[in-house]
């Protein structure tokens, strides 16, 4: 059996871009890259506003999301308990 046959997911899985992204499945260290990629894909898909669902807890995920939004060049503003990001 080749290495490709041993891989649990041999091909990338296409996930449809919607107006919200639930971050519960991602580790906090993955959050900045996931959020940045999602924002660019959402903007390319025509969304001008998206919701990022980080959940509750110690606040690590929330802080990473807010830091990423504050630095991302597409984001004009963001706010809310579960951040909503806007751009034009």
C-alpha positions as CSV (number, residue, x, y, z in Angstrom):
1,X,0.0,0.0,0.0
2,X,1.4,3.5,-0.9
3,X,1.5,6.4,1.5
4,X,-1.4,8.0,-0.4
5,X,-3.6,4.9,0.2
6,X,-2.9,5.1,3.9
7,X,-4.0,8.8,4.2
8,X,-7.4,9.2,5.9
9,X,-8.3,11.9,3.4
10,X,-6.5,11.5,0.1
11,X,-7.9,14.7,-1.4
12,X,-8.7,18.1,0.1
13,X,-12.3,18.5,1.1
14,X,-14.0,21.5,-0.3
15,X,-16.0,23.4,2.3
16,X,-18.6,25.8,1.0
17,X,-18.0,29.4,2.1
18,X,-20.9,30.8,4.1
19,X,-21.6,33.9,6.1
20,X,-20.4,32.3,9.3
21,X,-17.5,30.1,10.4
22,X,-17.7,28.0,13.5
23,X,-14.2,27.8,15.0
24,X,-15.0,25.1,17.7
25,X,-13.2,22.4,15.6
26,X,-9.9,24.4,15.5
27,X,-7.1,24.7,18.0
28,X,-6.3,28.2,19.2
29,X,-2.9,28.0,17.4
30,X,-4.7,27.3,14.1
31,X,-7.1,30.2,14.5
32,X,-5.1,33.1,12.9
33,X,-4.4,31.1,9.7
34,X,-8.0,29.7,9.5
35,X,-9.6,33.1,10.1
36,X,-7.3,34.9,7.6
37,X,-8.0,32.3,4.9
38,X,-11.7,32.3,5.6
39,X,-11.9,36.1,5.4
40,X,-10.2,36.2,2.0
41,X,-12.4,33.4,0.7
42,X,-15.6,35.0,2.0
43,X,-14.6,38.3,0.4
44,X,-14.0,36.6,-2.9
45,X,-17.4,34.9,-2.6
46,X,-19.0,38.3,-2.3
47,X,-19.7,38.5,1.4
48,X,-19.3,41.9,3.0
49,X,-20.1,40.7,6.5
50,X,-19.3,37.5,8.3
51,X,-19.7,36.0,11.8
52,X,-17.0,34.1,13.5
53,X,-18.2,31.7,16.2
54,X,-15.5,31.1,18.8
55,X,-17.6,29.9,21.7
56,X,-17.1,30.5,25.4
57,X,-14.5,29.4,27.8
58,X,-11.2,30.9,28.9
59,X,-11.2,33.4,26.1
60,X,-8.1,32.2,24.3
61,X,-10.0,31.6,21.0
62,X,-11.9,34.9,21.3
63,X,-8.6,36.8,21.8
64,X,-6.9,35.1,18.8
65,X,-10.0,36.0,16.6
66,X,-10.0,39.6,17.7
67,X,-6.2,40.0,17.2
68,X,-6.5,38.5,13.7
69,X,-9.4,40.7,12.8
70,X,-7.6,43.8,14.1
71,X,-4.6,43.2,11.8
72,X,-6.4,41.9,8.7
73,X,-6.3,44.3,5.7
74,X,-9.8,43.5,4.5
75,X,-11.5,44.2,7.9
76,X,-12.8,47.7,8.3
77,X,-14.4,47.1,11.7
78,X,-15.6,44.2,13.9
79,X,-17.5,43.8,17.1
80,X,-20.0,41.8,19.1
81,X,-19.8,38.9,21.5
82,X,-19.2,36.5,18.5
83,X,-17.3,38.9,16.3
84,X,-18.9,40.1,13.1
85,X,-16.4,41.6,10.6
86,X,-17.3,44.1,7.9
87,X,-15.6,45.4,4.8
88,X,-16.6,47.2,1.6
